[in-house]
């Protein structure tokens, strides 16, 4: 997967901002998304992020696309899913 022509899919996010958020984040999924964003902003393309962390390239790309949402929180956290709660904690 290649970087877009402007070199950044998430121009409104900085490496510094991602580092600040990572320092305080406790949600595992949000940490993965922020880590992918940090690596991407540092110049690592999604296919190299896949190689480094084992996350599928398409998943990384989808996470990066989420940062284009109007609400930043929508990029980090999933909506509550309907249905029965998991039995395992």
JODAZI-V665477 format. One record per backbone hydrogen bond with DSSP energy under -0.5 kcal/mol. NH is the residue of the N-H (numbers start at 1). CO is the residue of the C=O. If there is no record, write none. Layout:
nh = (NH,NH)
co = (CO,CO)
//
This chain:
nh = (7,13,18,19,20,21,22,23,24,24,25,31,32,33,34,35,36,37,38,39,40,41,42,43,44,45,47,48,49,50,51,52,53,54,60,61,62,63,64,65,66,67,67,68,69,72,74,75,75,76,77)
co = (4,10,14,15,16,17,18,19,20,21,21,27,28,29,30,31,32,33,34,35,36,37,38,40,39,43,1,45,45,46,47,48,49,50,56,57,58,59,60,61,62,63,64,65,66,70,71,71,72,72,73)
//
